[in-house]
Each structure stands twice: as C-alpha cells, then as structure tokens.
Amino acid sequence: MNLHKKNLGKIGEDLALDYLKSHQFFILEKNFSSKFGEIDIIAKKNNCLYFVEVKTRSNLNRGAPYEAVNKRKISHIKKTAQFYLLKNSCPDYRLKIAVFSIVIQDGKTDIKFWEDIDN
C-alpha cells in the first residue's frame, strides 16, 4: 500500500471515529486483526456490537468506496468478528456489520454510514 493510500485510509478512519463518538458509540477496538482479516473499528451502542469497515477514496474513478465491500469482504469481516467474539466476552449483544463510505475530493468530504448491511 502506498503512502497516499495509507494516509487517506487513516484520515477516513479518524473521520469515522469522530462520527461514531459524536453519535454516542463507545469504541472498543481500532484495527483489530486476525489471520482472517482486519476490522477497522469495533464499537458498541444500545446493546449492539458493530464491526465497522471504513472505505475512503479521493475520487470516484474506481467507483464509490462502499462498492468495495463485496460478499468476499463481508465474509472476511464475519470470520474476523467471530474470532473477536471468541477472545472477548460479549453476551447479549446484537451483532451488526457497518460501513462508512467516505470521499474526500476538492476540499469536500462526503460521509455515508450504513449501520447494518448484513440484515
């Protein structure tokens, strides 16, 4: 991954964290990884545990960021989430996969958030 993409990804994750905190989410983990993959953010709110994927782009040449969250990516998130649940006690929580789609272009930021894409 080149430096520009890494920096852009970090900026996107910081924007997502700010959004979640301002909407009363409690952040449990950032960049949780296992042999199955990585989850950008794990958060909780109202008895729900959110496994959050953040996709950030500087333009739409390759499509909208959320379009990169395909069935394969969702499968990796689910496997990594199962690993997280094995290592951490989280009884009585509803589990959700959430996605941030962030475009930072021409000095403007567009943030879209889906709280439960696997419903």
C-alpha positions in Angstrom: 0.0 0.0 0.0 1.5 3.3 -1.0 1.8 6.2 1.4 -1.0 8.3 -0.1 -3.5 5.4 0.3 -2.3 4.7 3.8 -2.7 8.4 4.8 -6.1 8.6 3.1 -7.2 5.5 4.9 -6.1 6.9 8.3 -7.9 10.2 7.6 -11.1 8.2 6.7 -10.8 6.1 9.9 -10.3 9.3 12.0 -13.5 10.8 10.4 -15.4 7.6 11.1 -14.3 7.6 14.7 -15.3 11.2 15.2 -18.7 10.4 13.7 -19.2 7.4 15.9 -18.2 9.2 19.1 -20.5 12.1 18.3 -23.4 9.6 17.9 -22.8 8.0 21.3 -20.9 4.9 20.1 -18.3 3.5 22.5 -15.1 2.5 20.7 -13.8 -0.9 21.8 -11.1 -1.6 19.2 -9.3 0.0 16.3 -7.7 -2.0 13.5 -8.4 -5.4 15.1 -6.7 -8.1 13.1 -6.6 -11.9 12.9 -5.5 -14.4 10.3 -8.9 -13.9 8.7 -8.5 -10.2 8.1 -8.9 -6.8 9.8 -11.8 -4.9 11.2 -11.2 -1.1 11.1 -13.4 -0.3 14.1 -15.3 -2.3 16.7 -17.8 -0.2 18.6 -20.9 -0.7 20.8 -24.1 1.2 21.3 -27.5 0.3 22.7 -26.8 -3.4 23.2 -25.4 -3.7 19.7 -21.8 -4.6 18.7 -20.7 -3.0 15.5 -18.0 -4.3 13.2 -17.2 -1.3 11.1 -15.5 -1.2 7.7 -14.2 2.2 6.5 -13.6 2.8 2.8 -12.1 6.1 1.8 -11.3 7.4 -1.7 -10.1 10.7 -3.2 -12.2 10.3 -6.3 -14.9 8.1 -7.9 -12.7 6.9 -10.8 -12.9 3.3 -9.4 -16.5 3.7 -8.1 -17.9 4.6 -4.8 -16.0 3.4 -1.7 -18.9 1.2 -0.4 -18.8 -0.8 -3.7 -15.5 -2.3 -2.5 -17.4 -4.0 0.4 -18.5 -7.1 -1.6 -19.5 -10.6 -0.5 -15.9 -11.7 -0.1 -15.1 -8.7 2.1 -18.2 -9.3 4.2 -17.1 -12.9 4.7 -13.7 -11.8 6.0 -15.4 -9.4 8.3 -17.7 -12.1 9.7 -14.8 -14.5 10.3 -12.7 -11.9 12.0 -15.7 -10.9 14.1 -16.2 -14.5 15.2 -12.6 -14.6 16.2 -13.0 -11.4 18.2 -16.1 -12.9 19.9 -14.1 -16.0 20.9 -11.4 -13.8 22.5 -13.8 -11.4 24.2 -17.0 -11.9 26.2 -19.8 -10.1 24.6 -23.0 -11.8 25.8 -26.5 -10.4 24.9 -25.3 -8.1 22.1 -26.9 -7.9 18.7 -24.1 -8.1 16.1 -24.0 -5.7 13.1 -21.7 -5.1 10.2 -21.5 -1.4 9.4 -19.8 0.5 6.6 -18.5 4.0 6.1 -18.1 5.3 2.6 -16.0 8.4 2.6 -15.0 10.5 -0.4 -12.5 13.4 0.1 -12.3 15.4 -3.1 -11.7 19.0 -4.0 -11.7 20.1 -0.4 -15.1 18.5 0.3 -15.8 15.4 2.4 -18.8 13.2 1.8 -19.5 10.7 4.5 -22.2 8.0 4.2 -22.8 5.5 7.0 -24.8 2.2 7.0 -25.3 0.8 10.4 -26.3 -2.7 9.4 -25.5 -4.0 5.9 -26.0 -7.7 6.7 -29.6 -7.5 7.7 
